Amino acid sequence: MLYVDFARPDDTLAGVAIYDDESHNSTGPLVVMDWDVMHRLILEMHSLRDQRDVHVRRASLALVSNNE
């Protein structure tokens, strides 16, 4: 599981870091990014999820129309 924490605990404006374990015992964060990049990443993930939902709906409609 991945965990997100502040990139620098003493400076919350520095951005975020993604770790592969909760205790941060790994060799370091997998990714460090500022807040603007994190925000764009979240928006892109939402967009991809919406695109996936559209494809799933189209596929299910095609299956229903083929069965009629």
Summary of the structure (lengths in Angstrom):
residues: 68
radius of gyration: 18.9
end to end distance: 43.5
largest distance: 62.5
contacts: 139
relative contact order: 0.12
helix: 49%
strand: 26%
